[in-house]
Amino acid sequence: MGRSSRNDALVQIKDVSKTYPAADGQITRVLSSITCVIEPDARIALIGPSGSGKSTLLHIIGGFIPPTDGEVSWPALGAQEDLLPEKIQAVFQAPS
């Protein structure tokens, strides 16, 4: 199977970063300049130690939270406002 064109990619992530304010007034950078394309029918795995930003990236990909910087688009699914709950849903490990 050939590679997807930019127009039929499931998700495109370009230079995505995420920061949160810390209790001491500093900024905690959780993700820094993530860029990737997820093609339809792709099987992916996010691996890393606890606290490395895996869940944050999944929440951004799913449209649940916005990135601080960068862009996320869903060429194969349409506009972000059309994603939830019709096109993207999540099953969490624990009650949320």
PyMOL commands that set and color helices and strands:
alter all, ss='L'
color gray80, all
select helices_A, chain A and resi 54-61+80-82
alter helices_A, ss='H'
color red, helices_A
select strands_A, chain A and resi 11-21+27-38+69-73
alter strands_A, ss='S'
color yellow, strands_A
deselect
rebuild
show_as cartoon
